[in-house]
Amino acid sequence: MTHPLILLFDFDGVVITQRALEFTALLYLKKGFYNWKNTKQLRLIDIARLFEEADSSNRLKAFFNVYRVYKNYIPNRWKRILFFIKFRRTFPKYEKYETLKPNLEGILKELKKRGVIFGIVSNTSGERLELFRNRLNLDDFFSVFISRDDTAIRKPHGYPVIVALRQIKQILKVPIDKDKVYLIGDLPTDIECAINAGVKSIALLSGHGTKIDLEMANPSIVLQEIKDILEVDPFKKLLLD
């Protein structure tokens, strides 16, 4: 039996846009109350990324993470606490405006016709992933959905990828060749996850991560935009056959 190409996706910043987090970051950055410092070199996506990386299903842990990572940007500890509470309450209100990343739907349709299998491996909550799964009809393209609630260990550990591959093998009854498995993400933790799982990694520069940080993680492939995946040899060959 032929081993199919498998493309696993991180979720935020790779499958969907991050308009909600970026818009919320803009709202709070404009508030002089917080006396922001050292933000000149930060993009909105960086402020959003810091919050996303620090967030957790455990509210107490999330609080301490945000309190720590924003220390250089909001020096006052009480304002930092207030920022955490307000930011966490605000950004979900704007998630209804999130869409698939530009060009992604067309690429998924094109590659799926040629037998590529897709999955999502994310550190987001199962409830949130399920919400977008229904809203954006993600089952039309993706065969498995792995959230932080589906595994005891989160990325950058390789275990979430292993769980995704087990489900693909069980549900679709296909053999797995790790040389034909790619994990595409926009943060170094995604690249580390792929390496730890023994699969190939694709760094996407149009998401949260910086070019320097992603390249330092030593990905197998670096893409500027998702559409560039059609120029990666295995996927390009599918289109030419």
N, C-alpha and C positions, 0 to 999 in steps of 0.2 A: 504493500500500500504506500502511496506517495505521501511524503511528509509535507504538510502545507506550511506556507509562510504564516507566522502568527505575529501580529502587531498589538502590543499592550500599551495602553495610554494612561498616563497620569490624567487627572480630571481638571482641576482648576488651572486655568492659563494654557491648557493644551486642548481639551475638548470644548470647554466653555470659556467665554470671555470673563474678565474679572471686573466688570463695570461697577458692580455694587461696592466692592472693597475700594476701588480707586475713587469713586465718587464720594464715598464716606471719608476717605483720607483727605480729599480736597476740602470737604466741608470743615473738618476739624483743623486742618492746617491753616485755614483762614481765620480761625478763632484766636485772637490775641490773648485771650484768657490763659491759654496754656503756656505762653512764653516759650515757644519753640526755639530750640538751639540746634546748630550744626546740621541744618536741613538743606543747605545750598546745593549739595551734590546729590541729594536724594530725589529720585523720581517718585511720582505718586505710587507707581507699582511697587517701589521699594518699601514705602510706608505700609502698603497693604500686605506685602510679603512678610514683613517683620511681624505683623499681627497674625497672619495666617500660620506662620511657623511656630509662633508662641502659643497659639490657641490649642485647646485640648478638650476632650469630652469631660474631663475632671475640672470643674470650675475653679477649685482652689489652686490646682496646678497651673491652669491657664492664667489665673491672676498673678501668681508669682513669676511666671514666664514673661508676661507682658510688662510687669513692674520692672523686671531686670533689663529686658532688651530695649526699652524706651528711656532708660536712665539718661543716656547722652542727649536725648532730644527733648524730653520734658523733665527738667531738673527737679522741680518741686514734687515731692513724693505724693502729696494729697491730690494734686492735680493729675498725676499719673494714674492714681486709683480711679478718679472720676472719669478720666479718659477711657480706661478699660471698660468701665460699666457702661458708659454711653456709646462707645464704639461698638461694643458687642450687641447692644440693643438696636443700633441704627442700621448696620449694613444689611441684615436680613430683609428689611423693608424694601430694599432696592433690588433684591435678587430676582424679582419677577421680570426684570429687564435683561437678564442674562440670555445670550444666544450661543449657538455653536460658533466656534472660531471661524473667521472668514475662510472660505475655500474648503473647509473640512468636509462638508456634506458631499460635495462633488467627488472628492478624493475617495471617501469611503465607498460611495456607490461604484466608482470605477474599479477599485481594487477588490471589492467584494464579488463583483461579477467574475473576477479572475481567480476566485477561490481563497483569497486572503481572509484569515480569521481574526476578528478584533475582540479585545477585552479591555476593561477598565480596572486599573489597580490604583486605589487612592487612599490617602489617609483621612479623607473626609468621613463624616458620620454616615451610617447606613440610611438613616432617615432622610438626610439631605440628598444623598445619591439617589434614593428611590423617588424623591420628589422630582428631580430633574429627569430621571429615567422616564417617568410618565409624561412630564410636561413637554419634553423634546423628542419623544418617541425613540429613545435610544435603542430599544430592542430591535428596531429595524436594521441596525448595523452591528451592535455589540452582542456577543454570545455569553460573556460572563461579566459580573460586576463584583469587585472585591473592595469593600470599605474597611475602615479601621475596626468595625464591629465584627468583621468576619474572620479575623485572625487575632491571635493572642499577641503577636509581635507586629509592629508597624515598620514601614520603610524608615531608614535605609536598610534594614534587615532584608534579606532576599526571600523570606518566607511568604509574603503576600503574592509574589510572582509564582512560587511553587504551588500555592493553593489555586491560583488562576489556571495554571497549566493542568493540574489534576482535574479541575472541573471541565476544562475544554476536552480533555481526553475522555472523561466519563460521559459528558453530555453529547458530544459530537462523534464519539467513537473514532477518533483519529489518532495516529501515532505522533509522538512529539520528538522533534529533533531540535535541541537547544541552539544549534548553529543557525536555525531558521526562525528563531524567536528574537524579537526586538522589543525593548521597552523604551518608549519615547516620553521624555519629561522635560521640565523647565527648571529644575533645581538640582544641585549637586546630590541631594539625597536620593533622587530618582536614578541617577547614574550609579551611585554606590549600591543601590538596591539591585540593579541589573547585574552589576559585577558580582555581587554576593550570591545571586541566584544562578550565575553561570550562563547568562544570556547576553546578547548584544545590546548596546545602549545607544540611544539617539538623543542628543541634547538639542532642544528647541530654544533658539535665542529670542523668540518673540513672546516669551512668557515672563515669569517673575525673575528668573535668575539673571545674573550678569554674565557677560561673555567670559570674563576672566575666571570667575568662580566655576563656571561650567567646564571650561577647557582644562582647568586644574584638576577636575574630577576624572579626567582621562576617558571621555566617551569614545565609543567606536566610531560614531558619526556625529557631525555638527551640522544643523540646518538653521538657516536664517528664518524661514517661514515653513509652515506645514506643507505648502504646495511643492516645496523642494524635494519632498520624499519621492516624488515621481522620477527624480534623477538619480536616486540611489540604485545601484546596479540590480539587485534582485527584483525590485519593484518595477524598474524600467524595463527589465527583460520580459516581465509579464505582459506589459503593454505592447511590446514588439512582437511577441509570439502570436 
